[in-house]
Amino acid sequence: MEIVDAMAVTLARSNVDLADERATAIFLLEAGYDEREIANHRLQAARAARSRRKADDICAGRPAKGGARG
């Protein structure tokens, strides 16, 4: 699932609130992803982005906040 990984990296590096589905979809549209890709993979990508953010927080010595960071 290369597209999911790419979307997850894009989301993880952003400040978009991953709990806000609408904001996540709009952000991905603005980042250049196709509407069909977003519709099919947004939830998986957001889940992966939360995991990446949580891992980044742990590695940086910050308390893990669940990855929603906005």
PDB file of N, CA, C and O in Angstrom:
ATOM      1  N   MET A   1       0.820  -1.177   0.000  1.00  0.00           N
ATOM      2  CA  MET A   1       0.000   0.000   0.000  1.00  0.00           C
ATOM      3  C   MET A   1       0.874   1.255   0.000  1.00  0.00           C
ATOM      4  O   MET A   1       0.925   1.974   0.997  1.00  0.00           O
ATOM      5  N   GLU A   2       1.535   1.509  -1.069  1.00  0.00           N
ATOM      6  CA  GLU A   2       2.412   2.668  -1.169  1.00  0.00           C
ATOM      7  C   GLU A   2       1.664   3.976  -0.965  1.00  0.00           C
ATOM      8  O   GLU A   2       2.185   4.892  -0.330  1.00  0.00           O
ATOM      9  N   ILE A   3       0.459   4.073  -1.492  1.00  0.00           N
ATOM     10  CA  ILE A   3      -0.295   5.319  -1.375  1.00  0.00           C
ATOM     11  C   ILE A   3      -0.649   5.604   0.078  1.00  0.00           C
ATOM     12  O   ILE A   3      -0.618   6.757   0.508  1.00  0.00           O
ATOM     13  N   VAL A   4      -0.981   4.574   0.832  1.00  0.00           N
ATOM     14  CA  VAL A   4      -1.300   4.749   2.254  1.00  0.00           C
ATOM     15  C   VAL A   4      -0.066   5.238   2.995  1.00  0.00           C
ATOM     16  O   VAL A   4      -0.159   6.145   3.822  1.00  0.00           O
ATOM     17  N   ASP A   5       1.089   4.646   2.706  1.00  0.00           N
ATOM     18  CA  ASP A   5       2.328   5.070   3.352  1.00  0.00           C
ATOM     19  C   ASP A   5       2.657   6.518   3.011  1.00  0.00           C
ATOM     20  O   ASP A   5       3.043   7.290   3.889  1.00  0.00           O
ATOM     21  N   ALA A   6       2.507   6.890   1.748  1.00  0.00           N
ATOM     22  CA  ALA A   6       2.794   8.262   1.335  1.00  0.00           C
ATOM     23  C   ALA A   6       1.845   9.250   2.019  1.00  0.00           C
ATOM     24  O   ALA A   6       2.268  10.306   2.489  1.00  0.00           O
ATOM     25  N   MET A   7       0.574   8.896   2.069  1.00  0.00           N
ATOM     26  CA  MET A   7      -0.398   9.763   2.731  1.00  0.00           C
ATOM     27  C   MET A   7      -0.087   9.864   4.229  1.00  0.00           C
ATOM     28  O   MET A   7      -0.189  10.942   4.815  1.00  0.00           O
ATOM     29  N   ALA A   8       0.286   8.756   4.835  1.00  0.00           N
ATOM     30  CA  ALA A   8       0.590   8.742   6.271  1.00  0.00           C
ATOM     31  C   ALA A   8       1.774   9.646   6.584  1.00  0.00           C
ATOM     32  O   ALA A   8       1.747  10.389   7.565  1.00  0.00           O
ATOM     33  N   VAL A   9       2.802   9.588   5.764  1.00  0.00           N
ATOM     34  CA  VAL A   9       3.965  10.454   5.974  1.00  0.00           C
ATOM     35  C   VAL A   9       3.557  11.916   5.830  1.00  0.00           C
ATOM     36  O   VAL A   9       3.942  12.755   6.644  1.00  0.00           O
ATOM     37  N   THR A  10       2.785  12.215   4.803  1.00  0.00           N
ATOM     38  CA  THR A  10       2.307  13.584   4.595  1.00  0.00           C
ATOM     39  C   THR A  10       1.520  14.073   5.805  1.00  0.00           C
ATOM     40  O   THR A  10       1.729  15.190   6.279  1.00  0.00           O
ATOM     41  N   LEU A  11       0.622  13.241   6.299  1.00  0.00           N
ATOM     42  CA  LEU A  11      -0.190  13.621   7.456  1.00  0.00           C
ATOM     43  C   LEU A  11       0.639  13.719   8.733  1.00  0.00           C
ATOM     44  O   LEU A  11       0.445  14.640   9.527  1.00  0.00           O
ATOM     45  N   ALA A  12       1.551  12.791   8.935  1.00  0.00           N
ATOM     46  CA  ALA A  12       2.354  12.781  10.155  1.00  0.00           C
ATOM     47  C   ALA A  12       3.222  14.030  10.254  1.00  0.00           C
ATOM     48  O   ALA A  12       3.457  14.542  11.348  1.00  0.00           O
ATOM     49  N   ARG A  13       3.691  14.515   9.124  1.00  0.00           N
ATOM     50  CA  ARG A  13       4.553  15.703   9.112  1.00  0.00           C
ATOM     51  C   ARG A  13       3.760  17.002   9.230  1.00  0.00           C
ATOM     52  O   ARG A  13       4.346  18.071   9.405  1.00  0.00           O
ATOM     53  N   SER A  14       2.457  16.921   9.136  1.00  0.00           N
ATOM     54  CA  SER A  14       1.610  18.111   9.181  1.00  0.00           C
ATOM     55  C   SER A  14       1.142  18.374  10.605  1.00  0.00           C
ATOM     56  O   SER A  14       1.422  17.606  11.526  1.00  0.00           O
ATOM     57  N   ASN A  15       0.429  19.472  10.759  1.00  0.00           N
ATOM     58  CA  ASN A  15      -0.186  19.792  12.043  1.00  0.00           C
ATOM     59  C   ASN A  15      -1.691  19.578  12.004  1.00  0.00           C
ATOM     60  O   ASN A  15      -2.403  20.005  12.913  1.00  0.00           O
ATOM     61  N   VAL A  16      -2.178  18.921  10.960  1.00  0.00           N
ATOM     62  CA  VAL A  16      -3.617  18.700  10.832  1.00  0.00           C
ATOM     63  C   VAL A  16      -4.099  17.781  11.960  1.00  0.00           C
ATOM     64  O   VAL A  16      -3.411  16.838  12.350  1.00  0.00           O
ATOM     65  N   ASP A  17      -5.278  18.075  12.463  1.00  0.00           N
ATOM     66  CA  ASP A  17      -5.878  17.265  13.522  1.00  0.00           C
ATOM     67  C   ASP A  17      -6.400  15.979  12.890  1.00  0.00           C
ATOM     68  O   ASP A  17      -7.383  16.007  12.149  1.00  0.00           O
ATOM     69  N   LEU A  18      -5.760  14.872  13.173  1.00  0.00           N
ATOM     70  CA  LEU A  18      -6.112  13.599  12.553  1.00  0.00           C
ATOM     71  C   LEU A  18      -7.467  13.072  13.012  1.00  0.00           C
ATOM     72  O   LEU A  18      -8.039  12.190  12.371  1.00  0.00           O
ATOM     73  N   ALA A  19      -7.976  13.600  14.101  1.00  0.00           N
ATOM     74  CA  ALA A  19      -9.297  13.188  14.566  1.00  0.00           C
ATOM     75  C   ALA A  19     -10.413  13.887  13.778  1.00  0.00           C
ATOM     76  O   ALA A  19     -11.569  13.467  13.826  1.00  0.00           O
ATOM     77  N   ASP A  20     -10.063  14.934  13.066  1.00  0.00           N
ATOM     78  CA  ASP A  20     -11.024  15.697  12.270  1.00  0.00           C
ATOM     79  C   ASP A  20     -10.979  15.179  10.830  1.00  0.00           C
ATOM     80  O   ASP A  20     -10.097  15.551  10.056  1.00  0.00           O
ATOM     81  N   GLU A  21     -11.934  14.321  10.482  1.00  0.00           N
ATOM     82  CA  GLU A  21     -11.938  13.678   9.167  1.00  0.00           C
ATOM     83  C   GLU A  21     -12.030  14.681   8.026  1.00  0.00           C
ATOM     84  O   GLU A  21     -11.387  14.509   6.990  1.00  0.00           O
ATOM     85  N   ARG A  22     -12.815  15.712   8.210  1.00  0.00           N
ATOM     86  CA  ARG A  22     -12.984  16.725   7.161  1.00  0.00           C
ATOM     87  C   ARG A  22     -11.678  17.485   6.936  1.00  0.00           C
ATOM     88  O   ARG A  22     -11.260  17.677   5.795  1.00  0.00           O
ATOM     89  N   ALA A  23     -11.037  17.916   8.017  1.00  0.00           N
ATOM     90  CA  ALA A  23      -9.772  18.645   7.907  1.00  0.00           C
ATOM     91  C   ALA A  23      -8.698  17.771   7.266  1.00  0.00           C
ATOM     92  O   ALA A  23      -7.891  18.250   6.469  1.00  0.00           O
ATOM     93  N   THR A  24      -8.698  16.492   7.619  1.00  0.00           N
ATOM     94  CA  THR A  24      -7.729  15.559   7.040  1.00  0.00           C
ATOM     95  C   THR A  24      -7.951  15.417   5.539  1.00  0.00           C
ATOM     96  O   THR A  24      -6.995  15.441   4.764  1.00  0.00           O
ATOM     97  N   ALA A  25      -9.202  15.272   5.129  1.00  0.00           N
ATOM     98  CA  ALA A  25      -9.510  15.133   3.705  1.00  0.00           C
ATOM     99  C   ALA A  25      -9.142  16.392   2.932  1.00  0.00           C
ATOM    100  O   ALA A  25      -8.569  16.310   1.845  1.00  0.00           O
ATOM    101  N   ILE A  26      -9.465  17.547   3.482  1.00  0.00           N
ATOM    102  CA  ILE A  26      -9.131  18.809   2.814  1.00  0.00           C
ATOM    103  C   ILE A  26      -7.620  18.970   2.706  1.00  0.00           C
ATOM    104  O   ILE A  26      -7.110  19.382   1.665  1.00  0.00           O
ATOM    105  N   PHE A  27      -6.912  18.650   3.768  1.00  0.00           N
ATOM    106  CA  PHE A  27      -5.450  18.754   3.743  1.00  0.00           C
ATOM    107  C   PHE A  27      -4.863  17.857   2.645  1.00  0.00           C
ATOM    108  O   PHE A  27      -3.977  18.281   1.903  1.00  0.00           O
ATOM    109  N   LEU A  28      -5.356  16.625   2.546  1.00  0.00           N
ATOM    110  CA  LEU A  28      -4.843  15.711   1.527  1.00  0.00           C
ATOM    111  C   LEU A  28      -5.172  16.196   0.113  1.00  0.00           C
ATOM    112  O   LEU A  28      -4.361  16.041  -0.800  1.00  0.00           O
ATOM    113  N   LEU A  29      -6.348  16.776  -0.068  1.00  0.00           N
ATOM    114  CA  LEU A  29      -6.702  17.358  -1.369  1.00  0.00           C
ATOM    115  C   LEU A  29      -5.728  18.479  -1.725  1.00  0.00           C
ATOM    116  O   LEU A  29      -5.232  18.551  -2.849  1.00  0.00           O
ATOM    117  N   GLU A  30      -5.463  19.348  -0.756  1.00  0.00           N
ATOM    118  CA  GLU A  30      -4.547  20.457  -0.988  1.00  0.00           C
ATOM    119  C   GLU A  30      -3.118  19.975  -1.218  1.00  0.00           C
ATOM    120  O   GLU A  30      -2.327  20.654  -1.873  1.00  0.00           O
ATOM    121  N   ALA A  31      -2.790  18.805  -0.681  1.00  0.00           N
ATOM    122  CA  ALA A  31      -1.454  18.238  -0.873  1.00  0.00           C
ATOM    123  C   ALA A  31      -1.313  17.556  -2.233  1.00  0.00           C
ATOM    124  O   ALA A  31      -0.225  17.118  -2.605  1.00  0.00           O
ATOM    125  N   GLY A  32      -2.427  17.470  -2.975  1.00  0.00           N
ATOM    126  CA  GLY A  32      -2.362  16.943  -4.328  1.00  0.00           C
ATOM    127  C   GLY A  32      -2.851  15.526  -4.521  1.00  0.00           C
ATOM    128  O   GLY A  32      -2.710  14.966  -5.608  1.00  0.00           O
ATOM    129  N   TYR A  33      -3.416  14.942  -3.499  1.00  0.00           N
ATOM    130  CA  TYR A  33      -3.931  13.581  -3.642  1.00  0.00           C
ATOM    131  C   TYR A  33      -5.282  13.611  -4.356  1.00  0.00           C
ATOM    132  O   TYR A  33      -6.044  14.570  -4.226  1.00  0.00           O
ATOM    133  N   ASP A  34      -5.561  12.575  -5.093  1.00  0.00           N
ATOM    134  CA  ASP A  34      -6.802  12.426  -5.848  1.00  0.00           C
ATOM    135  C   ASP A  34      -7.956  12.121  -4.894  1.00  0.00           C
ATOM    136  O   ASP A  34      -7.780  11.444  -3.882  1.00  0.00           O
ATOM    137  N   GLU A  35      -9.135  12.633  -5.235  1.00  0.00           N
ATOM    138  CA  GLU A  35     -10.317  12.398  -4.395  1.00  0.00           C
ATOM    139  C   GLU A  35     -10.591  10.918  -4.167  1.00  0.00           C
ATOM    140  O   GLU A  35     -10.968  10.517  -3.065  1.00  0.00           O
ATOM    141  N   ARG A  36     -10.405  10.116  -5.189  1.00  0.00           N
ATOM    142  CA  ARG A  36     -10.653   8.678  -5.072  1.00  0.00           C
ATOM    143  C   ARG A  36      -9.655   8.042  -4.100  1.00  0.00           C
ATOM    144  O   ARG A  36     -10.028   7.191  -3.292  1.00  0.00           O
ATOM    145  N   GLU A  37      -8.381   8.458  -4.180  1.00  0.00           N
ATOM    146  CA  GLU A  37      -7.373   7.940  -3.259  1.00  0.00           C
ATOM    147  C   GLU A  37      -7.729   8.308  -1.824  1.00  0.00           C
ATOM    148  O   GLU A  37      -7.614   7.491  -0.911  1.00  0.00           O
ATOM    149  N   ILE A  38      -8.160   9.541  -1.645  1.00  0.00           N
ATOM    150  CA  ILE A  38      -8.528  10.006  -0.307  1.00  0.00           C
ATOM    151  C   ILE A  38      -9.716   9.215   0.220  1.00  0.00           C
ATOM    152  O   ILE A  38      -9.711   8.768   1.367  1.00  0.00           O
ATOM    153  N   ALA A  39     -10.724   9.044  -0.610  1.00  0.00           N
ATOM    154  CA  ALA A  39     -11.920   8.303  -0.188  1.00  0.00           C
ATOM    155  C   ALA A  39     -11.583   6.863   0.192  1.00  0.00           C
ATOM    156  O   ALA A  39     -12.138   6.324   1.149  1.00  0.00           O
ATOM    157  N   ASN A  40     -10.684   6.249  -0.549  1.00  0.00           N
ATOM    158  CA  ASN A  40     -10.361   4.842  -0.324  1.00  0.00           C
ATOM    159  C   ASN A  40      -9.347   4.605   0.794  1.00  0.00           C
ATOM    160  O   ASN A  40      -9.360   3.542   1.415  1.00  0.00           O
ATOM    161  N   HIS A  41      -8.474   5.567   1.061  1.00  0.00           N
ATOM    162  CA  HIS A  41      -7.341   5.287   1.945  1.00  0.00           C
ATOM    163  C   HIS A  41      -7.149   6.259   3.105  1.00  0.00           C
ATOM    164  O   HIS A  41      -6.237   6.070   3.910  1.00  0.00           O
ATOM    165  N   ARG A  42      -7.982   7.292   3.215  1.00  0.00           N
ATOM    166  CA  ARG A  42      -7.775   8.322   4.227  1.00  0.00           C
ATOM    167  C   ARG A  42      -7.754   7.769   5.651  1.00  0.00           C
ATOM    168  O   ARG A  42      -6.885   8.133   6.444  1.00  0.00           O
ATOM    169  N   LEU A  43      -8.688   6.905   5.975  1.00  0.00           N
ATOM    170  CA  LEU A  43      -8.750   6.392   7.344  1.00  0.00           C
ATOM    171  C   LEU A  43      -7.532   5.552   7.697  1.00  0.00           C
ATOM    172  O   LEU A  43      -6.999   5.656   8.802  1.00  0.00           O
ATOM    173  N   GLN A  44      -7.090   4.715   6.754  1.00  0.00           N
ATOM    174  CA  GLN A  44      -5.884   3.916   6.982  1.00  0.00           C
ATOM    175  C   GLN A  44      -4.666   4.817   7.140  1.00  0.00           C
ATOM    176  O   GLN A  44      -3.829   4.590   8.014  1.00  0.00           O
ATOM    177  N   ALA A  45      -4.569   5.838   6.294  1.00  0.00           N
ATOM    178  CA  ALA A  45      -3.436   6.755   6.348  1.00  0.00           C
ATOM    179  C   ALA A  45      -3.426   7.543   7.653  1.00  0.00           C
ATOM    180  O   ALA A  45      -2.365   7.749   8.242  1.00  0.00           O
ATOM    181  N   ALA A  46      -4.591   7.985   8.109  1.00  0.00           N
ATOM    182  CA  ALA A  46      -4.674   8.717   9.370  1.00  0.00           C
ATOM    183  C   ALA A  46      -4.268   7.831  10.540  1.00  0.00           C
ATOM    184  O   ALA A  46      -3.585   8.286  11.457  1.00  0.00           O
ATOM    185  N   ARG A  47      -4.683   6.578  10.512  1.00  0.00           N
ATOM    186  CA  ARG A  47      -4.308   5.631  11.570  1.00  0.00           C
ATOM    187  C   ARG A  47      -2.786   5.440  11.594  1.00  0.00           C
ATOM    188  O   ARG A  47      -2.172   5.444  12.661  1.00  0.00           O
ATOM    189  N   ALA A  48      -2.192   5.273  10.420  1.00  0.00           N
ATOM    190  CA  ALA A  48      -0.735   5.104  10.329  1.00  0.00           C
ATOM    191  C   ALA A  48      -0.016   6.380  10.752  1.00  0.00           C
ATOM    192  O   ALA A  48       1.030   6.312  11.398  1.00  0.00           O
ATOM    193  N   ALA A  49      -0.559   7.539  10.399  1.00  0.00           N
ATOM    194  CA  ALA A  49       0.050   8.817  10.782  1.00  0.00           C
ATOM    195  C   ALA A  49       0.036   8.992  12.296  1.00  0.00           C
ATOM    196  O   ALA A  49       1.007   9.483  12.872  1.00  0.00           O
ATOM    197  N   ARG A  50      -1.063   8.592  12.948  1.00  0.00           N
ATOM    198  CA  ARG A  50      -1.124   8.669  14.407  1.00  0.00           C
ATOM    199  C   ARG A  50      -0.030   7.818  15.037  1.00  0.00           C
ATOM    200  O   ARG A  50       0.611   8.233  16.003  1.00  0.00           O
ATOM    201  N   SER A  51       0.179   6.636  14.490  1.00  0.00           N
ATOM    202  CA  SER A  51       1.228   5.753  15.003  1.00  0.00           C
ATOM    203  C   SER A  51       2.607   6.369  14.806  1.00  0.00           C
ATOM    204  O   SER A  51       3.461   6.294  15.689  1.00  0.00           O
ATOM    205  N   ARG A  52       2.817   6.975  13.647  1.00  0.00           N
ATOM    206  CA  ARG A  52       4.110   7.617  13.379  1.00  0.00           C
ATOM    207  C   ARG A  52       4.344   8.797  14.316  1.00  0.00           C
ATOM    208  O   ARG A  52       5.443   8.969  14.844  1.00  0.00           O
ATOM    209  N   ARG A  53       3.309   9.606  14.518  1.00  0.00           N
ATOM    210  CA  ARG A  53       3.448  10.740  15.436  1.00  0.00           C
ATOM    211  C   ARG A  53       3.742  10.266  16.849  1.00  0.00           C
ATOM    212  O   ARG A  53       4.575  10.847  17.544  1.00  0.00           O
ATOM    213  N   LYS A  54       3.060   9.212  17.273  1.00  0.00           N
ATOM    214  CA  LYS A  54       3.268   8.676  18.620  1.00  0.00           C
ATOM    215  C   LYS A  54       4.704   8.173  18.765  1.00  0.00           C
ATOM    216  O   LYS A  54       5.354   8.431  19.779  1.00  0.00           O
ATOM    217  N   ALA A  55       5.199   7.458  17.757  1.00  0.00           N
ATOM    218  CA  ALA A  55       6.578   6.962  17.786  1.00  0.00           C
ATOM    219  C   ALA A  55       7.572   8.122  17.789  1.00  0.00           C
ATOM    220  O   ALA A  55       8.570   8.077  18.509  1.00  0.00           O
ATOM    221  N   ASP A  56       7.310   9.156  16.995  1.00  0.00           N
ATOM    222  CA  ASP A  56       8.190  10.325  16.964  1.00  0.00           C
ATOM    223  C   ASP A  56       8.229  11.008  18.325  1.00  0.00           C
ATOM    224  O   ASP A  56       9.294  11.420  18.786  1.00  0.00           O
ATOM    225  N   ASP A  57       7.061  11.130  18.971  1.00  0.00           N
ATOM    226  CA  ASP A  57       7.007  11.739  20.296  1.00  0.00           C
ATOM    227  C   ASP A  57       7.808  10.929  21.307  1.00  0.00           C
ATOM    228  O   ASP A  57       8.549  11.492  22.113  1.00  0.00           O
ATOM    229  N   ILE A  58       7.661   9.625  21.264  1.00  0.00           N
ATOM    230  CA  ILE A  58       8.390   8.758  22.198  1.00  0.00           C
ATOM    231  C   ILE A  58       9.899   8.868  21.964  1.00  0.00           C
ATOM    232  O   ILE A  58      10.673   8.974  22.916  1.00  0.00           O
ATOM    233  N   CYS A  59      10.311   8.842  20.699  1.00  0.00           N
ATOM    234  CA  CYS A  59      11.743   8.948  20.372  1.00  0.00           C
ATOM    235  C   CYS A  59      12.317  10.303  20.765  1.00  0.00           C
ATOM    236  O   CYS A  59      13.500  10.406  21.091  1.00  0.00           O
ATOM    237  N   ALA A  60      11.494  11.333  20.737  1.00  0.00           N
ATOM    238  CA  ALA A  60      11.944  12.676  21.099  1.00  0.00           C
ATOM    239  C   ALA A  60      11.858  12.927  22.606  1.00  0.00           C
ATOM    240  O   ALA A  60      12.218  14.004  23.081  1.00  0.00           O
ATOM    241  N   GLY A  61      11.381  11.932  23.352  1.00  0.00           N
ATOM    242  CA  GLY A  61      11.286  12.059  24.794  1.00  0.00           C
ATOM    243  C   GLY A  61      10.072  12.831  25.267  1.00  0.00           C
ATOM    244  O   GLY A  61       9.991  13.223  26.431  1.00  0.00           O
ATOM    245  N   ARG A  62       9.132  13.047  24.371  1.00  0.00           N
ATOM    246  CA  ARG A  62       7.887  13.738  24.747  1.00  0.00           C
ATOM    247  C   ARG A  62       6.864  12.667  25.129  1.00  0.00           C
ATOM    248  O   ARG A  62       6.893  11.555  24.601  1.00  0.00           O
ATOM    249  N   PRO A  63       5.970  13.006  26.040  1.00  0.00           N
ATOM    250  CA  PRO A  63       4.912  12.040  26.358  1.00  0.00           C
ATOM    251  C   PRO A  63       4.024  11.824  25.152  1.00  0.00           C
ATOM    252  O   PRO A  63       3.614  12.785  24.501  1.00  0.00           O
ATOM    253  N   ALA A  64       3.728  10.591  24.852  1.00  0.00           N
ATOM    254  CA  ALA A  64       2.867  10.260  23.701  1.00  0.00           C
ATOM    255  C   ALA A  64       1.462  10.741  24.008  1.00  0.00           C
ATOM    256  O   ALA A  64       0.906  10.442  25.064  1.00  0.00           O
ATOM    257  N   LYS A  65       0.886  11.499  23.060  1.00  0.00           N
ATOM    258  CA  LYS A  65      -0.443  12.077  23.260  1.00  0.00           C
ATOM    259  C   LYS A  65      -1.479  11.392  22.399  1.00  0.00           C
ATOM    260  O   LYS A  65      -2.605  11.880  22.308  1.00  0.00           O
ATOM    261  N   GLY A  66      -1.153  10.297  21.773  1.00  0.00           N
ATOM    262  CA  GLY A  66      -2.128   9.613  20.937  1.00  0.00           C
ATOM    263  C   GLY A  66      -2.062  10.027  19.482  1.00  0.00           C
ATOM    264  O   GLY A  66      -2.762   9.455  18.647  1.00  0.00           O
ATOM    265  N   GLY A  67      -1.242  11.001  19.165  1.00  0.00           N
ATOM    266  CA  GLY A  67      -0.997  11.354  17.788  1.00  0.00           C
ATOM    267  C   GLY A  67      -1.976  12.305  17.137  1.00  0.00           C
ATOM    268  O   GLY A  67      -1.821  12.595  15.950  1.00  0.00           O
ATOM    269  N   ALA A  68      -2.975  12.806  17.843  1.00  0.00           N
ATOM    270  CA  ALA A  68      -3.959  13.688  17.213  1.00  0.00           C
ATOM    271  C   ALA A  68      -3.398  15.091  17.001  1.00  0.00           C
ATOM    272  O   ALA A  68      -3.880  15.827  16.140  1.00  0.00           O
ATOM    273  N   ARG A  69      -2.423  15.450  17.750  1.00  0.00           N
ATOM    274  CA  ARG A  69      -1.730  16.737  17.714  1.00  0.00           C
ATOM    275  C   ARG A  69      -2.231  17.698  16.635  1.00  0.00           C
ATOM    276  O   ARG A  69      -2.192  17.381  15.446  1.00  0.00           O
ATOM    277  N   GLY A  70      -2.689  18.838  17.046  1.00  0.00           N
ATOM    278  CA  GLY A  70      -3.255  19.782  16.103  1.00  0.00           C
ATOM    279  C   GLY A  70      -2.623  21.132  16.137  1.00  0.00           C
ATOM    280  O   GLY A  70      -3.020  22.019  15.381  1.00  0.00           O
TER     281      GLY A  70
END
